[in-house]
């Protein structure tokens, strides 16, 4: 153990995670079937050379060594995989293969941990460790180890595979190895903000690296529609629950929601290492909307948009400027907004969509250049 600290482990599945699982018989028993999962090599190289994890392959190989899966058909493809990985500087500290069939229900077979006693002995930081795999059994293994899971599946498919209990131990669902390496290098970018005053009670939950899932209820239908644009077009998971004094008017609800959302953005960005920092621009039908932003830590708003209707839906148009001013102050961003066109609905919707795209572009991280995007050394 380095520096007397418990080691963290990545328990990595093989078939469907490192190599493409043969779709018909699910058995990699020839070199012709050997195909690598896209982006796996470059990201495994990054993980192996830059991050502080032991690498352990854990794989179920049904009936290996029996007539249904002779040894001589398994090892050529398996050794070819290991050789290709070694050529990219990727070596496993341990390789654990269970040979039993699923119907035998042996404790050695994932999600059982009988072959992993070395790692459950108390000398490893399992709470800081992860299981990476493409099946629910990999998530179950993480639960049984006291680790967390990374499920290599499209988000909607992955969610549908998991019970509520398994979702709780799943740190990430993605079908992109780039995203896995980014998460392991820099962590998740989530934030929850609760803002309660005598006028409003607001809770905002945000995941900057989500998939556009939104659950928004402010009591103002058009405002909900606009906030949904931020989540959907910005690729953010966004939950906003606002209870405001709408019996007075809309002002406090809109202003305080902007402040809570801005604060959540600032918290989720964290130390801002590796982010692009800047982002902008979007056309919508008759309108041209520009939103340029800088996550530089200095709030400022330049507003170049005029509205000639008193209200759009249930939102007073005078509140649009106020929303973005409050948002930029709380998020500590420099924000330039310009919108020109004839349709008032299109103008403000274009602004919100452009803001979403600007946030998405500026918040994008480059883990291969994980530095602070500033010559000052601070943002």
N, C-alpha and C positions, 0 to 999 in steps of 0.2 A: 504494500500500500504506500503510495507516494505521499510524502509529508505526513504520514500517519493518519491520513484522512480516508474514510471509507470510499471505495471506488464506485463510480456509477457505471451502469452497463446498458448497452443496447442489445436486447434480445431480438434477433432479426430472423424472420421467416425466410424460407428460400423460394418455394414455388409460388408464383403470383406476386412476389415482392422483389426478388433479385432477378429471377428468370420468369418468362411468361409460362404460365401453366398450360400444358397441352389441353386443348378444349374438349377433346373427345374422351380420352381415357384418363386424363389428369395424371399421367405417369410419364416422367421424363426418362425414357429408357433408350434413347439413341441420340447421336450427335445431330441428326437431321431435325430433331425436335427442339434443339437448344436455341433459344431466342431470349435476348436480354430485355428487361423492362426499360423503356425509354428514360433517359437522363440519369439512370442509376449509377453508371460508372463515375461520372464527374462529381456527383454529389456524395457518393460513398468515399471517393478519394478525399474530398474536402472534410468529411466527417472523420475519416481515419487519420488524417494528417494534422487537422487543426483543432479538433475538439477532444475533450478529456473523457472519453468513454472506452471501456473495454467492449470489444465486439464479440458477440456470441451468436452463432447460427443455431437456431432451434427448428428442426423440421421433422414432420411426420412423413414416413415413407412406408405406405401400407404394404405389409407383407414382404419387405425387403429380405432377400435370401430364401424365399419360397419359390415354388413353381410359377406363381403369378407375377413374380418380380425377381428374376434371378440376379445375383450379385453382378455378373459380368455385363449385364445391360445397364446397370446403374452407374458404375464407377467411371466409365469413359466420359460421359457428359458431366458428371459431378466434378471430376478432376479438371476437365476443360474449363469449367466455371471458375474453380479456385485458381487455376493458372492465369486466366484472364484477369481476375481480380488482383492477383499478385503483381502482374505486369503494370497495373495502375497504382501500385503502392498500397493495396488493400489486403490486409491479412487478418484472419479471425483468431482471437485468443483462445477460442474453444468452439468445437463443432459437435452438436448433440443431435443424434439421429435416433428417433424411435421407430422401430420396425413392426410394431403391432398393427393389427387391423382395428378399425373403429369399433366393430361390434364386440371386441374383447373388453372394452372399457378399462384398459390397464392404466394405473396411476402414472406410468411413465410417459403416456401419450398426452400431447397438448390437448386440453389446457391443464393437465396434471403436471405436478412439479417434482415428481419422484426422481427424475434425472438431474435436477437442479439444486441438489442439497448444498453444493459448494457455495451457491449464491444466496441461500436462505439461512446460512449459518450465523449471520449477524456481522459479517465482515464487509458487507457491501451496502451502499446507500440505495436501497431499492426504491425509496420514495422519490429519489432523484433520477431513477432509471426509467427506461421505456421499452415496451414491446412494439416492434414495427411489423405489421402483417396485413394481409388482405381479407382475413376471415374473422367471424365473431369469436372463434376459438382463440385467436390471438389476443383479442380484447379480454376474454375470460382468463387467459394466462396472466395478463397484466394484473387483473383483479386478484388472482390467487397469489401472486408474488408480492402484492402491495406496491406495484409500480403503476405507471400510466401507459396508455396505449396510443399509438398512432396508426390509424386505419387507412390503408392505401386503397381507397375507393372513391368514386365520384360522391359528392356530398349527399345528394338525395338518396342514392343507393345505400351509402353507409348508415345514414340515420335510420333507414327502414330496416336494416339488419339488426339493430341493437335495441335491447330493452332499456327502460329508464335506468336501471341499475348499471348497465354496461356503459351507457352514455356518460354517466358520472365519472368514470375512470378514463374516458377517452379524451385525450388532450387535443387531438387534431384529426379531422377527416379530410383527406385530399387524395387526388389521383395524380399528383405532380411531385416528383422527387425534389424539384427545386424548392417547393414549399416546405417539404420535410427538413431539408438542410437549413433553410432560413429559420424555421421554428426552433430547431435544436441549437443553432448558433445564437439567436437573438431573443428567443422566447416569444410568448404571445403578447399582443398589444390590445389589451382589453381594459375597460374602465367602467365603474359604476358610480354615479353621482346622485346623491339625494339632496334636494334643495327644498326646504320648508320655510315658508314665511306666513304671516297672517293673511296673505293674499293668494298664495299658491302652495301646492304640494306636488313636487315633481320628482320622478325617478327616471334616470337615463342609464341604459346599459348599452355598451358599445364594443364591437370587435372590429378593429381596423382591417383585419385580414379575413373578413367573412366572405359571404357569397351573395349579399344583397337581401337577406331575410329581414323583413321589417314587421314590427308590431307597434303601431303608433296610435295613440288616442289622446288628443288634447281637448276634445269637446268642440273643436272647430274643423269642420269637414275639409274645407279648402286648405287650411294650414296642414292638416294631416297629409293631404295629397302632395303638398310641396315638400314636407319632411321625408315622405316616402321616396321622392326623387333623389335625395341625398344618399339614402341607403342603397337603393336599387342601382343607380348609375355610378355610385362611388364604390360599389362592392363591399359595403359595410353591413355587418349585422347590427341592426339598430332597434332598440326597444325604448319607447318613450311613453310614459304614463303621466299625464298632467291633469291635475284637478285645480282649476282656478276660479276666481270670482267673476265668472262670465255674466252674472246678474248685474255687475257694475258696468264693465265693458271688456273688450278683448285685450287691452293694453298689457296688464300684468301677466296674463297667460302667455302671450307671445314673447314679451321681453324676458321673463324668467325661464322659459323654455330655451331661448337662445343662450342665456347665460349658462344653464346647466349643460347644454349640448357642447358649447365651447369649452367648458371646463373638462368635460369627458374627453374631447379631442386632445386637449393639452396633456391630460394624464396618460392617455393611451400611447401617445407618441414617446413618452419616456425620455431617454437621454438623446434621442433623435439621431443616433449613430446610423450611418448607412443610408439615410433617406435622401431622396432626390431634392427635397426642400421646396422646389418651385413647381407651379403648374397653371394651366389656363385653357379656355376658348370653346365656343359651341354656337352653331347656327340653328335656328328653329323656324321653319316656314318663312314668314315675312320678317323675322327678327334676326339680328346679329347680336349675340351676347358674349361678352368677354369677362371672364373672371380670372384675374391673375392673383396668385397668393404666394406668400413667403412665410414658411414656418420658422421665421427667424427670431421669434420671441418678443418682437416689438409690435404692439397693436396699433393699427392705423387703417382707416377706411376712406377710400375715395369713391364717391357715388355719382355716377353719371347715368341716371335713368329717371324719366318722368312718366307719371301715370295720370290719366285724365278722367278716370272713373273714380268715384268715391270708394267703391268696394269691388272686390272680385270674390264671388261667393260670399262667405260670411266673414271675410277679413278686410278691414279698412286698408286701403292702399298706402296711407301715411305710415303704417306700421312696418312696411317692407324695409325702409331705410333703418328703422329702429331695430329690427331683428338683426340685420347684418352688422350694425354698429355694436350691439350687445354681444353678438357671436364673436366678432373679431377681438373685442376687448377680453372676453373670457378665454378664448383659445390662444391669445397672445400671438396673433398673426397679422401680417400686412395684407390688406385685401383691397384690390381695385376691381370695381364692378362697373361695366358699361353695357347698356342695352338700348337698341334702337329698332323701332318697328311700329306697326299700326295696331296690332291686336294685343290688348292689354294682358289677356290670359297667357298668350304665347310669350310675352316679354318676361313675366315673372317666372313662368315655368322654365323658360330657357335659362334664366339666371340661376335657379336652383339646380338644374341639370348641369350647367357649366361649373357651378361650385362643386358638385359631386365629382365631376371628372377632374377638376383641379386638385381636390383633396386626394383622389386616387393616384394621380400622377406624382404629386409632391410627397405623399406618404410612402411611395414605393421604396423598398429597401434593396440594397445591393450587398449581400453578405460577403462578396469577394472584395469589396472595397468598404469595409465596415469602419468608417472613420466619420468624424464630425464634419458636416459640409460647411465649414466656416474657417476663415483665416484667423479669426479672433480666438479660437479655441473654446468658444462657449456659444450656446444659442439659448 
